[in-house]
Amino acid sequence: MEGSGRSEPTINDVARAAGVAPSTVSRALAKPGRVSFKTAEHVRRIADELGYRSHRMELSISTRGTGVLALIAADIANPVFVGMIRGAEREASQHGLTLVIVETQESQEGEQRAINRLEATVDGFILASSRLPDQTIRSLAKRKPVVVLNRAVGEVASVVSDHVRAIKKATEHLVELGHTSICYLAGPEASYASGVRWRGLKEAGLELLIQVRRLGPFLPTIRGGAAAAEQWVLRPMTAVIAYNDLMAIGFMQGVTAAGRRVPADVSVIGFDNIVDAGLVDPGLTTIAAPLVSLGSTAVAYLASRRDRDSLASGPVLLPARLVLRASTGPRAR
């Protein structure tokens, strides 16, 4: 090959490698509805392998729009994502857009595969509690409009609830009840929200002169909460704040099975205010995140800025509130 650098692949290179005509490559990448799903997938895979990007076609997609947005969620069985999806779907309908929902089952690799497959066919992405590294998300945002939910990523539009203020309110509530130590049950290691909540609790601990401790990470599920209970009983503290409501519910079930009482022996606070939080016994004190508003705000943002060059960066901060129920009480003497 002449020259020291490697030339960028052309549409003809992709066509030869894929065994199709250049016009088919063009339709597969810019107008996927004009070719079969199998052909579109084949062409996109070859284009990715060759590192082919057509700036002209990407601009035409962004300008014209397919009318489709993709919301990628870690676990649609988690009620948290149900709220986000509901808000996003309602807002998309108002703008005449179609919302595609993809579940990754907490898999970073699955999330990346979904993005690769959908990138050429959607106007933008909503990443709900993404497990991808910041740099990967920033790279995607340079090619497509992206909004990240429940996480702030530099240079990328983000919509988050005010985790720090909310967890400080929860800490103040426990201190008012006489608690001098709080255990945080951490969520997934790659969770931005879990990290921010733990940092907020540490700050509150310093300000209020109380002891704080972190257990985990655990799965953000009832089973994960039960696993946390097994560790907590080895070194109990009188108050617990869990990464989410599902974990808090699993924790309460676990400590009850171990002969402890909620809140007589341990006060418990969750996050998200899912429907189940008001149905368990005792009712779960929790921090209510504006789940529906998170989803609707993200879609409204994308609908008004589908040209990626006009998509501003910086997080949109939505307020959260403390919902008091029976799972918190005075510190046991």
Rosetta silent file (secondary structure, phi, psi, omega in degrees, C-alpha in Angstrom):
SEQUENCE: MEGSGRSEPTINDVARAAGVAPSTVSRALAKPGRVSFKTAEHVRRIADELGYRSHRMELSISTRGTGVLALIAADIANPVFVGMIRGAEREASQHGLTLVIVETQESQEGEQRAINRLEATVDGFILASSRLPDQTIRSLAKRKPVVVLNRAVGEVASVVSDHVRAIKKATEHLVELGHTSICYLAGPEASYASGVRWRGLKEAGLELLIQVRRLGPFLPTIRGGAAAAEQWVLRPMTAVIAYNDLMAIGFMQGVTAAGRRVPADVSVIGFDNIVDAGLVDPGLTTIAAPLVSLGSTAVAYLASRRDRDSLASGPVLLPARLVLRASTGPRAR
SCORE:     score description
SCORE:     0.000 S_00000001
   1 L     0.000  133.983 -178.953    0.000    0.000    0.000 S_00000001
   2 L   -77.378  148.842  178.313    1.371    3.440   -0.937 S_00000001
   3 L    83.964  163.815 -177.064    1.834    6.057    1.782 S_00000001
   4 L   -88.537  -22.134 -177.638    2.322    5.614    5.468 S_00000001
   5 L  -102.047  160.567  179.280   -1.323    5.857    6.513 S_00000001
   6 L   -94.382  125.769 -178.589   -4.242    3.543    5.882 S_00000001
   7 L   -70.320  150.799  179.895   -7.006    5.094    3.731 S_00000001
   8 L   -72.050  141.987  179.613  -10.544    5.114    5.045 S_00000001
   9 L   -65.141  148.224  179.411  -12.862    2.441    3.589 S_00000001
  10 L  -106.644  174.299  178.721  -15.372    3.586    0.981 S_00000001
  11 H   -64.431  -30.616  177.619  -18.901    2.495    0.229 S_00000001
  12 H   -68.328  -35.364  177.216  -17.495    0.388   -2.641 S_00000001
  13 H   -63.760  -42.809  178.329  -15.200   -1.438   -0.191 S_00000001
  14 H   -63.845  -43.037 -179.230  -18.203   -2.286    2.000 S_00000001
  15 H   -60.795  -44.557  179.694  -20.212   -3.411   -1.022 S_00000001
  16 H   -63.553  -44.627 -178.582  -17.431   -5.757   -2.208 S_00000001
  17 H   -66.520  -33.718 -178.579  -16.937   -7.248    1.267 S_00000001
  18 H   -87.143  -12.502 -179.173  -20.685   -7.709    1.780 S_00000001
  19 L    72.605   32.426  179.429  -21.297   -9.077   -1.725 S_00000001
  20 L  -132.567  173.752  178.724  -23.947   -6.477   -2.566 S_00000001
  21 L   -78.896  152.569  177.031  -24.264   -3.397   -4.756 S_00000001
  22 H   -55.961  -34.265  179.124  -23.151    0.021   -3.452 S_00000001
  23 H   -65.310  -32.564  177.460  -26.766    1.199   -3.724 S_00000001
  24 H   -69.004  -38.576  175.758  -27.782   -1.608   -1.340 S_00000001
  25 H   -60.700  -44.270 -179.966  -25.160   -0.455    1.163 S_00000001
  26 H   -60.124  -45.037 -179.648  -26.538    3.065    0.927 S_00000001
  27 H   -68.766  -39.124 -177.767  -30.101    1.905    1.558 S_00000001
  28 H   -63.378  -35.757 -177.333  -29.092   -0.460    4.356 S_00000001
  29 H   -89.285  -33.174 -176.021  -27.303    2.299    6.272 S_00000001
  30 H  -103.019  -30.268 -178.181  -29.508    5.293    5.475 S_00000001
  31 L  -136.525   68.228 -173.026  -32.916    3.736    4.714 S_00000001
  32 H   -58.972  -22.627  178.428  -32.981    0.309    6.398 S_00000001
  33 H   -69.752  -12.978 -178.360  -36.691   -0.087    5.726 S_00000001
  34 H   -87.589   -7.120  176.879  -35.900   -0.369    2.000 S_00000001
  35 L  -129.916  168.084 -179.875  -33.992   -3.642    2.429 S_00000001
  36 L   -68.318  156.339  178.723  -34.609   -6.833    4.386 S_00000001
  37 H   -58.561  -42.441 -178.705  -33.662   -6.983    8.051 S_00000001
  38 H   -61.547  -43.675  179.965  -31.131   -9.727    7.303 S_00000001
  39 H   -66.547  -42.701  179.977  -29.454   -7.672    4.580 S_00000001
  40 H   -61.171  -44.213  178.719  -29.391   -4.518    6.719 S_00000001
  41 H   -62.793  -42.316 -179.760  -27.799   -6.416    9.627 S_00000001
  42 H   -62.150  -46.707 -178.550  -25.237   -8.016    7.300 S_00000001
  43 H   -65.974  -42.409  179.730  -24.247   -4.698    5.740 S_00000001
  44 H   -63.883  -37.455  179.535  -24.021   -2.911    9.094 S_00000001
  45 H   -64.647  -44.679  179.029  -21.827   -5.696   10.487 S_00000001
  46 H   -63.613  -42.737  179.789  -19.439   -5.478    7.526 S_00000001
  47 H   -61.223  -41.053  178.295  -19.366   -1.678    7.746 S_00000001
  48 H   -64.536  -42.440 -179.302  -18.511   -1.878   11.462 S_00000001
  49 H   -62.885  -36.687 -179.523  -15.752   -4.428   10.829 S_00000001
  50 H   -84.034  -11.317 -177.211  -14.220   -2.191    8.152 S_00000001
  51 L    75.101   30.262 -177.389  -14.639    0.940   10.247 S_00000001
  52 L   -85.908  129.888  174.091  -16.801    2.596    7.600 S_00000001
  53 L  -134.247  129.661  177.730  -18.736    5.734    8.500 S_00000001
  54 L  -105.040  103.435  179.847  -20.649    7.866    6.023 S_00000001
  55 H   -61.064  -38.495 -178.792  -20.871   11.414    7.347 S_00000001
  56 H   -61.965  -45.247 -178.535  -23.188   12.347    4.511 S_00000001
  57 H   -70.070  -37.267  178.614  -25.656    9.573    5.311 S_00000001
  58 H   -62.449  -40.074  178.102  -25.503   10.239    9.044 S_00000001
  59 H   -64.775  -38.269 -179.101  -26.375   13.871    8.433 S_00000001
  60 H   -66.940  -36.476  177.315  -29.290   12.927    6.207 S_00000001
  61 H   -64.936  -46.149 -176.968  -30.674   10.624    8.901 S_00000001
  62 H   -63.863  -38.920 -176.990  -30.268   13.299   11.564 S_00000001
  63 H   -75.153  -46.699 -176.392  -31.856   15.990    9.423 S_00000001
  64 H   -77.489  -47.378  179.554  -34.712   13.951    7.980 S_00000001
  65 L    84.159  137.041  175.666  -35.324   11.706   10.961 S_00000001
  66 L   -92.629  -11.725 -178.498  -36.741    8.206   11.089 S_00000001
  67 L    77.578   15.864 -177.301  -39.200    9.132   13.832 S_00000001
  68 E  -123.575  131.851  172.830  -37.810    6.364   16.072 S_00000001
  69 E  -118.109  146.705  178.892  -36.065    6.702   19.433 S_00000001
  70 E  -111.693  126.773  173.152  -34.479    3.822   21.353 S_00000001
  71 E  -107.199  119.102 -177.173  -34.687    3.555   25.144 S_00000001
  72 E  -107.344  118.236 -175.193  -32.159    1.070   26.482 S_00000001
  73 E  -119.428  149.650 -177.510  -32.862   -0.200   30.006 S_00000001
  74 L   -72.884  -36.467 -174.145  -30.922   -2.577   32.226 S_00000001
  75 L  -158.898  101.626 -175.785  -33.912   -4.571   33.526 S_00000001
  76 L   -73.294   -9.911  174.194  -37.512   -3.920   32.454 S_00000001
  77 L   -76.954  -17.356  177.663  -38.776   -6.156   35.283 S_00000001
  78 L   -76.895  122.953 -177.622  -37.542   -3.507   37.706 S_00000001
  79 H   -56.672  -23.001  177.942  -40.445   -1.100   38.439 S_00000001
  80 H   -58.113  -45.213 -177.719  -38.001    1.822   38.233 S_00000001
  81 H   -73.531  -27.801  176.291  -37.679    1.350   34.497 S_00000001
  82 H   -59.103  -44.146  178.786  -41.421    0.874   34.108 S_00000001
  83 H   -62.865  -45.743  179.190  -41.912    4.451   35.329 S_00000001
  84 H   -61.706  -44.176 -179.335  -39.249    5.834   33.006 S_00000001
  85 H   -63.263  -41.926 -179.397  -40.630    3.901   30.041 S_00000001
  86 H   -61.762  -45.074  178.657  -44.173    5.086   30.749 S_00000001
  87 H   -64.596  -41.385 -179.901  -43.092    8.726   30.839 S_00000001
  88 H   -65.925  -41.548 -178.695  -40.982    8.354   27.707 S_00000001
  89 H   -64.639  -43.504  179.477  -43.752    6.578   25.793 S_00000001
  90 H   -61.620  -44.162 -178.940  -46.342    9.222   26.642 S_00000001
  91 H   -68.109  -39.503  178.851  -44.044   12.042   25.568 S_00000001
  92 H   -61.471  -41.557  179.484  -43.018   10.229   22.374 S_00000001
  93 H   -60.887  -39.563  179.961  -46.668    9.776   21.416 S_00000001
  94 H   -65.011  -26.912 -179.487  -47.285   13.515   21.828 S_00000001
  95 L   -98.091    6.069 -179.441  -44.450   14.232   19.396 S_00000001
  96 L    69.364   29.028 -179.069  -45.514   11.591   16.869 S_00000001
  97 L  -107.494  156.063  175.504  -42.446    9.474   17.600 S_00000001
  98 E  -104.553  132.977 -179.463  -42.052    5.729   18.028 S_00000001
  99 E  -106.941  124.339  176.064  -40.210    4.456   21.073 S_00000001
 100 E  -101.130  129.225 -179.386  -38.251    1.187   20.878 S_00000001
 101 E  -105.875  129.825  178.643  -37.487   -0.502   24.214 S_00000001
 102 E  -126.472  130.165  176.650  -34.399   -2.696   24.601 S_00000001
 103 E  -102.957  133.771 -178.428  -33.486   -4.669   27.734 S_00000001
 104 L  -106.542   -6.356 -179.612  -29.831   -5.481   28.392 S_00000001
 105 L    54.609   46.080  176.236  -30.233   -7.564   31.600 S_00000001
 106 L    62.582   20.757 -176.451  -27.527   -5.528   33.367 S_00000001
 107 L  -103.887  121.388  176.640  -25.025   -6.497   30.635 S_00000001
 108 H   -65.010  -39.436  179.502  -22.562   -3.906   29.358 S_00000001
 109 H   -66.005  -40.600  178.285  -21.828   -6.090   26.337 S_00000001
 110 H   -64.042  -37.369  178.385  -25.539   -6.478   25.593 S_00000001
 111 H   -64.337  -44.077 -179.783  -26.003   -2.714   25.770 S_00000001
 112 H   -64.835  -40.167  178.192  -23.173   -2.124   23.322 S_00000001
 113 H   -62.308  -42.832 -179.626  -24.535   -4.724   20.879 S_00000001
 114 H   -61.680  -42.731  179.586  -27.971   -3.121   20.950 S_00000001
 115 H   -63.529  -43.883  179.519  -26.513    0.297   20.207 S_00000001
 116 H   -58.835  -39.590 -177.093  -24.453   -1.061   17.313 S_00000001
 117 H   -75.101  -31.101 -173.031  -27.513   -2.648   15.746 S_00000001
 118 H   -97.086  -14.563 -169.805  -29.816    0.321   16.199 S_00000001
 119 L   -55.187  -39.293 -176.772  -27.512    3.244   15.542 S_00000001
 120 L   -80.395   -7.950 -171.625  -28.282    3.525   11.840 S_00000001
 121 L  -116.164   -2.887 -177.583  -32.037    3.200   12.287 S_00000001
 122 L  -123.024  158.615  178.244  -32.984    5.559   15.127 S_00000001
 123 L   -81.642  -22.987 -178.229  -32.914    9.325   15.621 S_00000001
 124 E  -174.245  168.238 -178.209  -31.490    9.115   19.127 S_00000001
 125 E  -120.868  143.112  167.676  -30.856    7.050   22.235 S_00000001
 126 E  -115.152  115.269 -177.876  -32.102    7.250   25.822 S_00000001
 127 E  -101.937  106.382 -177.344  -29.741    5.296   28.056 S_00000001
 128 E   -92.133  111.703 -178.685  -31.483    4.439   31.314 S_00000001
 129 L    54.157   52.036 -176.698  -28.951    3.616   34.051 S_00000001
 130 L   -62.290  145.206  175.738  -26.323    2.759   31.459 S_00000001
 131 L  -101.644    4.263 -178.750  -23.456    0.445   32.405 S_00000001
 132 L   -77.309  151.451  175.527  -21.214    1.736   29.590 S_00000001
 133 L   -63.680  153.885  179.760  -18.043    3.732   30.350 S_00000001
 134 H   -54.810  -43.553 -176.294  -18.315    7.522   30.061 S_00000001
 135 H   -62.952  -37.224  178.469  -15.952    7.622   27.070 S_00000001
 136 H   -65.742  -40.525  179.258  -18.082    5.124   25.148 S_00000001
 137 H   -67.378  -41.156  178.229  -21.207    7.199   25.774 S_00000001
 138 H   -63.047  -38.392  177.930  -19.427   10.402   24.729 S_00000001
 139 H   -63.145  -43.392  177.360  -18.285    8.726   21.530 S_00000001
 140 H   -62.810  -40.415 -177.800  -21.854    7.664   20.732 S_00000001
 141 H   -66.000  -20.474  175.629  -23.134   11.192   21.468 S_00000001
 142 H   -75.915  -19.463 -179.017  -20.811   12.570   18.796 S_00000001
 143 H  -103.144  -29.727 -176.183  -22.591   10.410   16.235 S_00000001
 144 L  -142.159  150.075  171.319  -26.178   10.443   17.534 S_00000001
 145 L   -61.213  132.610 -177.504  -28.295   12.515   19.921 S_00000001
 146 E  -136.859  138.076  168.656  -28.117   10.827   23.340 S_00000001
 147 E  -125.264  131.724  179.728  -29.737   11.503   26.697 S_00000001
 148 E  -103.392  132.130  177.782  -28.551    9.594   29.763 S_00000001
 149 E  -103.807  144.300  176.180  -30.977    8.944   32.638 S_00000001
 150 L    64.014   23.541 -178.274  -29.988    8.499   36.297 S_00000001
 151 L  -166.199  138.790  176.694  -26.399    9.415   35.517 S_00000001
 152 L  -103.047  124.384  178.793  -24.396   12.530   34.634 S_00000001
 153 L  -122.546  124.478 -178.870  -21.858   12.157   31.838 S_00000001
 154 L   -55.682  135.476  177.549  -19.653   15.105   30.896 S_00000001
 155 L    72.579    9.043  178.998  -20.411   16.611   27.450 S_00000001
 156 L  -129.083  138.363  178.215  -23.585   14.514   27.138 S_00000001
 157 E   -61.538  130.435 -176.598  -27.162   15.572   27.915 S_00000001
 158 E  -137.383  145.114  176.034  -28.224   13.925   31.183 S_00000001
 159 E  -124.956  118.829 -176.108  -31.392   13.880   33.285 S_00000001
 160 E  -135.986  156.036  170.076  -30.944   12.889   36.930 S_00000001
 161 E   -87.618  157.928 -174.783  -32.769   13.162   40.232 S_00000001
 162 L   -78.568   80.970 -175.898  -31.050   15.074   43.017 S_00000001
 163 H   -60.054  -44.640 -173.650  -29.470   12.056   44.741 S_00000001
 164 H   -65.210  -49.673  179.527  -27.237   14.012   47.103 S_00000001
 165 H   -60.969  -39.640 -177.586  -29.924   16.318   48.483 S_00000001
 166 H   -65.845  -44.979 -177.357  -32.327   13.394   48.831 S_00000001
 167 H   -71.379  -26.829  174.905  -29.961   11.129   50.741 S_00000001
 168 H   -69.079  -36.684  175.277  -29.040   14.005   53.061 S_00000001
 169 H   -62.618  -41.755  179.376  -32.756   14.431   53.841 S_00000001
 170 H   -64.037  -40.801  179.935  -32.954   10.711   54.609 S_00000001
 171 H   -65.104  -43.516  178.265  -29.895   10.941   56.855 S_00000001
 172 H   -60.572  -39.195  178.216  -31.310   13.924   58.733 S_00000001
 173 H   -61.226  -43.478 -179.477  -34.547   11.972   59.295 S_00000001
 174 H   -68.152  -37.908  178.511  -32.626    9.055   60.820 S_00000001
 175 H   -64.722  -39.518  177.784  -30.546   11.348   63.021 S_00000001
 176 H   -61.678  -26.758  178.187  -33.728   12.973   64.314 S_00000001
 177 L   -84.986   -0.025  176.441  -34.841    9.479   65.346 S_00000001
 178 L    98.679    3.439 -178.637  -31.660    9.076   67.391 S_00000001
 179 L   -76.236  137.623  179.695  -29.566    6.944   65.026 S_00000001
 180 L  -117.249    0.452  177.764  -25.826    7.509   65.180 S_00000001
 181 E  -146.195  140.016 -177.807  -24.730    4.936   62.578 S_00000001
 182 E  -134.497  134.822  176.835  -26.022    4.139   59.080 S_00000001
 183 E  -105.892  128.153  177.408  -25.166    1.264   56.759 S_00000001
 184 E   -99.123  126.675  176.846  -25.442    1.818   52.989 S_00000001
 185 E   -94.850  106.124 -171.497  -26.340   -1.214   50.844 S_00000001
 186 L   -77.947  148.508  175.800  -24.607   -0.514   47.542 S_00000001
 187 L   -86.320 -159.024 -177.649  -25.983   -1.363   44.118 S_00000001
 188 L   -55.997  146.252 -176.742  -24.045   -2.612   41.063 S_00000001
 189 L   -57.169  -36.816 -176.658  -20.380   -1.659   40.919 S_00000001
 190 L   -87.718    5.962 -176.564  -20.836    0.189   37.611 S_00000001
 191 L   -80.226  119.462  175.598  -23.882    2.138   38.795 S_00000001
 192 H   -61.731  -45.410 -177.193  -23.379    5.901   38.753 S_00000001
 193 H   -59.804  -41.338 -179.608  -26.399    6.419   41.016 S_00000001
 194 H   -62.778  -42.452  179.481  -25.042    4.040   43.643 S_00000001
 195 H   -64.072  -42.034 -179.611  -21.715    5.845   43.733 S_00000001
 196 H   -66.195  -40.939  179.932  -23.338    9.272   44.041 S_00000001
 197 H   -64.198  -39.874  178.509  -25.649    8.105   46.832 S_00000001
 198 H   -65.528  -41.868  177.903  -22.729    6.676   48.801 S_00000001
 199 H   -63.358  -39.534  177.673  -20.762    9.907   48.394 S_00000001
 200 H   -63.028  -39.570  178.971  -23.805   11.861   49.532 S_00000001
 201 H   -67.360  -39.388  177.967  -24.134    9.681   52.623 S_00000001
 202 H   -62.912  -41.494  177.705  -20.451   10.109   53.467 S_00000001
 203 H   -62.637  -43.958  179.307  -20.819   13.882   53.215 S_00000001
 204 H   -63.516  -37.843  178.810  -23.910   13.779   55.430 S_00000001
 205 H   -61.421  -41.302  178.318  -22.052   11.603   57.934 S_00000001
 206 H   -67.260  -41.299 -178.036  -19.269   14.163   58.228 S_00000001
 207 H   -68.431  -36.751 -174.632  -21.704   17.051   58.544 S_00000001
 208 H  -100.463    1.948  176.322  -23.908   15.335   61.148 S_00000001
 209 L    59.292   49.214  175.553  -21.070   13.570   63.002 S_00000001
 210 L  -124.455  161.244 -179.866  -22.399   10.039   62.570 S_00000001
 211 E   -86.368  135.053  175.852  -20.758    6.786   61.513 S_00000001
 212 E  -127.987  149.745 -178.566  -21.458    5.452   58.010 S_00000001
 213 E  -144.941  148.886 -178.426  -20.466    2.152   56.430 S_00000001
 214 E  -114.445  131.326  171.541  -20.872    0.593   52.988 S_00000001
 215 E  -115.745  142.677  176.948  -21.799   -3.009   52.222 S_00000001
 216 L   123.140 -172.178   16.700  -21.767   -4.422   48.727 S_00000001
 217 L   -78.708  157.880  176.172  -22.023   -4.217   45.808 S_00000001
 218 L  -130.694  160.957  173.150  -25.226   -6.252   45.546 S_00000001
 219 L   -64.017  142.393 -178.413  -27.696   -7.017   42.783 S_00000001
 220 L   -80.733   52.057 -173.922  -30.436   -4.331   42.665 S_00000001
 221 L  -135.837  173.178  175.264  -33.084   -6.968   43.396 S_00000001
 222 H   -60.997  -39.493  177.359  -34.943   -8.571   46.301 S_00000001
 223 H   -62.659  -39.336  176.955  -32.404  -11.394   46.184 S_00000001
 224 H   -62.795  -38.079  177.213  -29.604   -8.833   46.400 S_00000001
 225 H   -65.617  -37.894  177.498  -31.243   -7.338   49.486 S_00000001
 226 H   -64.289  -38.748  177.240  -31.461  -10.756   51.113 S_00000001
 227 H   -64.733  -37.840  177.706  -27.737  -11.247   50.461 S_00000001
 228 H   -64.382  -37.915  178.994  -27.071   -7.861   52.078 S_00000001
 229 H   -61.176  -38.204  179.454  -29.060   -8.931   55.158 S_00000001
 230 H   -62.009  -36.401  178.164  -26.795  -11.949   55.587 S_00000001
 231 H   -77.552  -37.751 -177.304  -23.768   -9.645   55.756 S_00000001
 232 H   -62.509  -39.379 -176.399  -25.475   -7.019   57.913 S_00000001
 233 L   -65.096  -19.756  177.917  -26.350   -9.449   60.729 S_00000001
 234 L   -74.115  -24.745  179.654  -22.642  -10.173   61.192 S_00000001
 235 L  -151.929   74.570 -171.510  -22.063   -6.521   62.089 S_00000001
 236 L   -71.662  149.974  170.076  -25.416   -4.778   62.549 S_00000001
 237 L  -127.133  159.700 -169.772  -26.060   -1.044   62.605 S_00000001
 238 L   -80.187   -7.930  179.691  -29.335    0.535   63.703 S_00000001
 239 E  -144.097  146.277 -178.531  -30.207    2.119   60.348 S_00000001
 240 E  -135.133  136.125  169.211  -29.876    1.096   56.706 S_00000001
 241 E  -117.707  121.983 -177.035  -30.260    2.995   53.430 S_00000001
 242 E   -98.115  154.093  179.813  -30.533    0.683   50.419 S_00000001
 243 L   -56.030  -39.972  176.977  -29.625    1.415   46.803 S_00000001
 244 L  -150.209  175.682 -176.447  -33.239    0.863   45.735 S_00000001
 245 H   -66.531  -38.721 -179.677  -36.610   -0.290   47.041 S_00000001
 246 H   -60.259  -43.888  178.239  -36.288   -3.856   45.770 S_00000001
 247 H   -65.216  -40.373  179.041  -33.067   -4.292   47.694 S_00000001
 248 H   -62.237  -41.080  179.130  -34.610   -2.674   50.784 S_00000001
 249 H   -65.319  -43.953  176.996  -37.589   -5.054   50.632 S_00000001
 250 H   -62.653  -36.938  177.915  -35.296   -8.064   50.275 S_00000001
 251 H   -64.439  -45.656 -179.686  -33.227   -6.795   53.197 S_00000001
 252 H   -61.699  -40.125  177.908  -36.306   -6.452   55.434 S_00000001
 253 H   -64.247  -40.647 -178.759  -37.382   -9.975   54.554 S_00000001
 254 H   -66.624  -44.936 -178.329  -33.892  -11.276   55.292 S_00000001
 255 H   -72.173  -31.187  176.161  -33.473   -9.613   58.693 S_00000001
 256 H   -64.843  -42.206  177.935  -37.014  -10.603   59.710 S_00000001
 257 H   -63.938  -26.335  179.516  -36.197  -14.235   58.887 S_00000001
 258 L   -87.103    5.499  176.179  -33.093  -13.843   61.069 S_00000001
 259 L    91.452    9.849  177.771  -35.241  -12.810   64.030 S_00000001
 260 L   -97.439  156.342 -177.741  -34.744   -9.035   63.812 S_00000001
 261 L  -113.539  142.365  175.729  -37.583   -6.513   63.766 S_00000001
 262 L  -113.093  121.619    5.864  -38.131   -3.530   61.456 S_00000001
 263 L  -100.297    9.225 -174.687  -37.997   -0.792   62.687 S_00000001
 264 L   -58.743  -40.317 -179.864  -37.512   -1.840   66.339 S_00000001
 265 L   -99.653  -29.673 -179.917  -34.059   -3.312   65.656 S_00000001
 266 L  -152.643  130.425  173.880  -33.188   -1.599   62.369 S_00000001
 267 E   -88.930  141.871 -174.106  -34.712    1.289   60.424 S_00000001
 268 E  -130.034  133.812  175.551  -34.736    0.875   56.640 S_00000001
 269 E  -127.114  136.031  176.870  -34.951    3.419   53.807 S_00000001
 270 E  -109.769 -168.962  177.933  -35.102    2.616   50.094 S_00000001
 271 E  -134.424  139.199  168.153  -34.939    4.568   46.848 S_00000001
 272 L   110.687  -27.119  179.561  -37.465    5.106   44.008 S_00000001
 273 L    58.163   52.179  174.714  -40.866    4.754   45.733 S_00000001
 274 L   -71.986  165.790 -176.664  -42.100    1.859   43.608 S_00000001
 275 H   -56.695  -39.550 -177.539  -45.649    0.591   44.174 S_00000001
 276 H   -61.409  -23.466 -177.546  -44.419   -2.326   46.290 S_00000001
 277 H   -62.559  -30.716  178.917  -42.925    0.101   48.825 S_00000001
 278 H   -91.216   -4.018 -176.499  -46.402    0.937   50.079 S_00000001
 279 L  -101.755  -24.313 -178.381  -47.632   -2.656   50.048 S_00000001
 280 L   -73.922  164.188  179.789  -45.028   -4.412   52.193 S_00000001
 281 L  -123.666  116.159    0.542  -45.389   -4.681   55.975 S_00000001
 282 L   -74.643  158.804  176.973  -44.095   -2.474   57.446 S_00000001
 283 L   -59.580  142.402 -172.475  -44.481    0.114   54.700 S_00000001
 284 L   -87.905  120.840  168.186  -41.112    1.181   53.335 S_00000001
 285 E   -67.902  134.090 -171.899  -39.826    4.684   53.939 S_00000001
 286 E  -152.944  163.663  175.243  -38.233    5.674   50.649 S_00000001
 287 E   -98.904  119.016 -175.354  -36.896    8.482   48.498 S_00000001
 288 E   -85.889  108.695  174.259  -39.294    9.154   45.634 S_00000001
 289 L   -84.445  145.611 -179.562  -37.464    9.754   42.386 S_00000001
 290 L   -79.296   72.087 -170.000  -39.501   11.434   39.617 S_00000001
 291 H   -60.969  -48.473 -179.210  -39.359    8.350   37.398 S_00000001
 292 H   -62.790  -40.057  179.815  -42.072    9.303   34.900 S_00000001
 293 H   -66.796  -33.117  176.149  -40.639   12.813   34.614 S_00000001
 294 H   -58.994  -47.933 -179.405  -37.165   11.399   33.942 S_00000001
 295 H   -66.610  -44.679 -177.147  -38.464    9.521   30.901 S_00000001
 296 H   -68.482  -36.724  178.949  -40.678   12.308   29.564 S_00000001
 297 H   -64.338  -39.759  179.929  -37.975   14.948   29.987 S_00000001
 298 H   -62.922  -45.500 -179.444  -35.496   12.861   28.014 S_00000001
 299 H   -66.896  -42.101  178.962  -37.879   12.382   25.079 S_00000001
 300 H   -60.019  -38.270  179.225  -38.912   16.050   25.068 S_00000001
 301 H   -64.005  -46.834 -179.718  -35.242   16.982   24.966 S_00000001
 302 H   -68.793  -39.336 -177.681  -34.534   14.710   22.004 S_00000001
 303 H   -62.182  -31.700 -178.417  -37.737   15.648   20.167 S_00000001
 304 H   -91.423   -8.292 -176.791  -36.767   19.309   20.164 S_00000001
 305 L  -139.448   51.262 -178.232  -33.111   18.688   19.294 S_00000001
 306 L   -72.582  -13.685  168.694  -32.939   15.763   16.899 S_00000001
 307 L   -79.856  112.655 -171.058  -30.139   17.514   15.071 S_00000001
 308 H   -61.308  -23.833 -179.082  -27.238   16.252   17.162 S_00000001
 309 H   -69.075  -20.587 -179.174  -25.219   19.454   16.590 S_00000001
 310 H  -100.100    2.860 -178.362  -27.791   21.437   18.593 S_00000001
 311 L   -79.021  109.154 -176.549  -28.016   18.967   21.471 S_00000001
 312 L   -74.981  157.930  178.070  -26.640   20.820   24.479 S_00000001
 313 L  -103.344  174.112  179.379  -24.729   19.090   27.246 S_00000001
 314 E   107.251  138.832 -175.162  -25.076   19.384   30.988 S_00000001
 315 E   -75.198  144.530  169.566  -27.362   17.569   33.447 S_00000001
 316 E   -98.249  119.809 -173.948  -31.002   18.434   34.045 S_00000001
 317 E  -100.323  122.136  178.522  -31.584   18.009   37.781 S_00000001
 318 E  -107.828  142.004 -176.165  -35.037   16.901   38.966 S_00000001
 319 L   -73.160  151.364  173.464  -36.044   17.054   42.657 S_00000001
 320 L  -122.898  159.546 -177.367  -36.630   13.966   44.809 S_00000001
 321 E  -136.386  155.041  179.356  -38.590   13.752   48.064 S_00000001
 322 E   -90.439  125.446  178.899  -38.593   11.622   51.211 S_00000001
 323 E  -107.124  113.665 -175.987  -41.748    9.516   51.698 S_00000001
 324 L   -87.162  129.314  173.916  -42.177    8.506   55.341 S_00000001
 325 L  -136.187 -161.131 -168.386  -43.702    5.119   56.198 S_00000001
 326 L   -87.068   -0.974 -176.826  -43.408    2.621   59.038 S_00000001
 327 L   -80.822   -2.764  175.252  -39.992    1.082   58.264 S_00000001
 328 L  -118.836  140.967 -179.063  -38.167    3.860   60.162 S_00000001
 329 L  -158.083  179.986 -178.642  -38.469    4.483   63.870 S_00000001
 330 L   -58.773  146.917  176.579  -36.548    5.574   66.981 S_00000001
 331 L   -61.816  133.497  178.448  -33.172    3.978   67.607 S_00000001
 332 L   -66.674  139.013  178.490  -33.423    0.967   69.902 S_00000001
 333 L   -84.486    0.000    0.000  -31.896    1.490   73.317 S_00000001
